[in-house]
Amino acid sequence: MKSLLTDSRPPVTRTVPVAAAGDAAALVDMLLHGPVRRPLAHPLSEPRYWLTFWLADGTTLGRPYFVETRELMGGVVLTEEFTRILERYLPE
């Protein structure tokens, strides 16, 4: 897995939706079935994505996803496939 610290792409500062229904369903499934552990402390320099979830009731939930540890803030540990799906939506 590549590190965002050495990534030559500029930071994304706009919304990048996961447009494919299959990808969105796969991400949700990984979130629902990912193991949960005690949340880790993360240094400010650790690469992260900010994820915003638009929920069916009209509310949103935002959480950082730490790429190196594959942890969604709160202690949900995700697979490398989760990162691969997200990175398909980032601009080159």
N, C-alpha and C positions, 0 to 999 in steps of 0.2 A: 504494500500500500504506500503510495507516495505521500509525503508530508506537504501540507499547505505552506510551511515555512520556506520551502524551496520551490514552490509552485510559481511559475512565471505569470500566471493569469492575474489580472487585477482583482481586488476584492469585489464581490458582487454586492451592490448597495441598493438593489431593486428586488422586487418580488419575482421569483422564478417558480411558477407553479409546476407541480408534477402533473402533466397533462394526460398521460395515458392511464386509463382506468385500471389496467392490469398492474401498472407500477404502483399506483396509489393503494390498491388493495394489498399488494405484497408488502408495502411499507407498514400499513396498518396491522397486518397479520404478524409481522416481525415485532412490532411494538407490543402487541397483546400477548405474545408468547415468549418474549425475551426474559431471561432471568433478571431478577432484581437483587442488588447487593447494596450494602451500605455505600452511600455516595462518597466519591473521592474528592479531595481538595485538588483544584486544578490551577496551575500557574497562569497568569495573564497571558503569557507568551504561547500557551498551548493552542494549536490550531483548532478552530471550531466553526461550525455552521450555526446560524440562528434559524431554527425551524419554527414556523407558525402553523398551527393546525386550526382550520376553520371547521367548527363543529356544527352538527345538524341543527342545534338550537339557536344558531346565529352568533354564538360567542366564539372567541379565539383564545388559543393557549400558545404561548411562546416559550421555547426552551432551547438552551444551547446544546448542541451535539458535539462532543469532543472526539475528534477524528482519531487520535492516537490510541485512546483507551476504548473507543467505540461505546462511550457512555452518554446516554441522554440524561441531562441533569435530573437528578432524583434517584439515580442508581439503576436505571434500565440499561442492560448491556445488550448491544445489538451485534449482528453479524457483519462480516465484511461485505456481504451482498447488499446490505442496507446502504453502506457508503457508496458502493458501485452504482446503485440506482440513483442516489442523489447526484453523484458527479456527472451522470449522463445529461443532467439538466443545466449544468453550469456552462457559461459561455467559454469558448476556446480561447 
